[in-house]
Amino acid sequence: MKQVLLLIYGCNLDHSNISFLEKDRLSRFEVEWDYVPCKLNEKRDILFQYDVYDVNLEKNRKCSCRWFSKYLISERQLDAFEYSLSKLNMGKYIRCNPNIRGHIEVIVNDLEYSAGILGTEDNKMLIFLIDEESENNEMIRSKLHLVPMEMQFLTIDNGFSYEEEKLKVKEWIEGILRAIVL
């Protein structure tokens, strides 16, 4: 069975439309969190989750935690959900592997910052998102929507060493700090 986590990300997303799409396209296919099908359903063979990351912290806090919902859907249903998101111009979205999730911490100017990590469905890229785990992230997270879009997320090729990833995340956070202090 294929598993897909769809990351929907952007700035000032329309959370009411995302919720509407979830209710309209997915809700009747919701399954229990620990659901493992005994027999594959030939029509619905994707265990699907989605998560929303809005760089505007106030809007992000208003969205409910969607990570804990799972749906058993078909590829056609997934394509239709993605198509509807694209028609609503709902930020960007990317298919991720729900089994590749992590966390990284770096020190910048003697302060600890952290980021969440997701891996793409094909395992070729890692996506880094400023999280709310570290106290020091609060200033960054509250002003992240003010930096250029290309700085709001970090993507790097999978395969770098942990030390190389930390260096890239540190450089990314330093760049954000320079941009929000100006």
C-alpha positions in Angstrom: 0.0 0.0 0.0 1.3 3.4 -1.0 1.5 6.1 1.7 1.5 9.8 0.8 1.7 12.9 3.0 0.8 16.0 1.0 2.5 19.1 2.4 0.5 22.3 1.6 2.6 25.3 2.3 2.5 29.0 1.6 1.7 32.4 3.1 -1.8 33.5 4.1 -3.4 30.3 2.8 -7.2 30.1 2.7 -7.7 27.6 5.5 -11.5 27.6 5.1 -11.2 26.4 1.5 -8.7 23.7 2.5 -11.1 22.5 5.1 -13.9 22.6 2.6 -11.9 20.4 0.2 -11.1 18.0 3.0 -14.8 17.7 4.0 -15.9 17.5 0.4 -13.2 15.2 -1.1 -11.8 13.2 1.8 -13.9 13.0 5.0 -16.0 10.0 4.0 -12.7 8.0 3.4 -11.2 8.8 6.8 -9.8 5.7 8.6 -8.6 5.1 12.2 -5.1 6.3 12.9 -3.7 2.8 13.4 -5.6 1.4 10.5 -3.7 -1.2 8.5 -5.8 -2.9 5.7 -5.9 -6.6 5.8 -6.7 -6.8 2.2 -5.9 -4.2 -0.4 -8.8 -2.3 -1.9 -8.1 -2.3 -5.6 -9.8 1.1 -6.1 -8.5 2.8 -3.0 -4.9 1.9 -2.3 -3.3 5.1 -1.0 -3.1 5.8 2.8 -3.2 9.6 2.6 -2.4 12.4 5.0 -2.0 16.1 4.5 -0.4 18.8 6.6 -0.6 22.6 6.2 2.3 25.0 6.9 1.4 28.6 6.7 4.3 31.0 7.0 2.0 33.6 8.5 2.1 32.3 12.1 -1.3 33.7 13.1 -3.0 32.0 10.2 -1.1 28.8 10.9 -2.2 28.7 14.5 -5.8 29.0 13.3 -5.7 25.8 11.3 -6.5 22.6 13.0 -3.9 19.8 13.2 -4.6 17.8 10.1 -1.6 15.5 10.6 -3.6 13.1 12.7 -6.2 12.3 10.0 -5.7 9.5 7.5 -7.7 8.6 4.4 -7.9 5.6 2.2 -8.2 7.0 -1.3 -7.4 6.2 -4.9 -4.7 7.9 -7.1 -7.6 9.6 -9.0 -8.9 11.1 -5.8 -5.5 12.3 -4.8 -5.0 13.9 -8.2 -8.4 15.5 -7.9 -7.6 16.9 -4.5 -4.3 18.4 -5.8 -6.1 19.8 -8.9 -8.6 21.5 -6.7 -5.8 23.0 -4.6 -4.1 24.3 -7.7 -7.4 25.9 -9.0 -7.8 27.7 -5.7 -4.2 29.0 -6.0 -3.5 27.6 -2.6 0.2 28.1 -2.2 2.3 25.2 -3.1 2.0 21.5 -2.4 4.4 18.6 -2.6 4.0 14.9 -2.1 6.1 13.7 0.8 7.0 10.3 2.3 5.2 10.2 5.7 7.9 8.0 7.1 10.6 10.6 6.5 10.1 13.2 9.2 12.7 14.7 11.5 14.0 17.6 13.4 17.3 19.5 13.3 18.8 22.0 15.8 21.6 24.5 15.1 23.4 27.2 17.1 23.5 30.7 15.6 25.1 33.5 17.7 25.0 31.3 20.8 21.2 30.7 20.4 19.6 27.4 19.5 17.2 27.3 16.5 15.3 24.4 15.1 13.6 23.2 12.0 11.3 20.3 11.1 12.3 18.1 8.2 10.1 16.3 5.6 11.3 14.1 2.8 9.8 14.1 -0.7 7.9 11.1 -2.0 10.8 10.1 -4.2 13.3 10.5 -1.3 15.4 12.8 -3.4 14.9 16.1 -1.5 14.5 17.2 2.1 12.3 20.1 3.0 13.2 22.2 6.1 10.5 24.3 7.8 11.0 26.7 10.8 9.1 25.1 13.6 8.0 26.3 17.0 10.1 23.8 19.1 12.8 26.3 20.1 12.1 29.4 22.1 14.5 31.3 19.8 12.4 30.4 16.7 9.6 32.6 18.0 11.0 35.8 16.5 11.8 34.1 13.2 8.4 32.4 13.0 6.5 35.6 13.7 8.2 37.5 10.9 8.8 34.7 8.4 6.0 35.9 6.1 8.0 39.2 5.7 11.0 37.5 4.0 11.1 36.6 0.3 9.3 33.3 -0.5 12.5 31.6 -1.5 13.8 32.1 2.0 10.7 30.8 3.8 11.6 27.1 3.2 14.8 25.3 2.6 15.1 22.4 0.2 18.3 20.4 -0.3 19.2 17.2 -2.0 18.9 14.1 0.2 22.2 12.4 0.7 24.2 15.1 2.5 25.7 14.2 5.8 24.1 15.3 9.0 26.9 17.8 9.5 26.4 19.2 5.9 22.6 19.5 6.6 23.3 21.4 9.8 25.6 23.8 8.0 23.0 24.5 5.3 20.3 25.0 7.9 22.5 27.3 9.9 23.3 29.4 6.8 19.6 29.5 5.9 18.6 30.7 9.4 21.4 33.3 9.4 20.0 34.6 6.1 16.5 34.8 7.6 17.8 36.7 10.6 19.7 39.2 8.4 16.5 39.7 6.4 14.2 40.3 9.3 16.5 42.6 11.2 16.9 45.0 8.3 
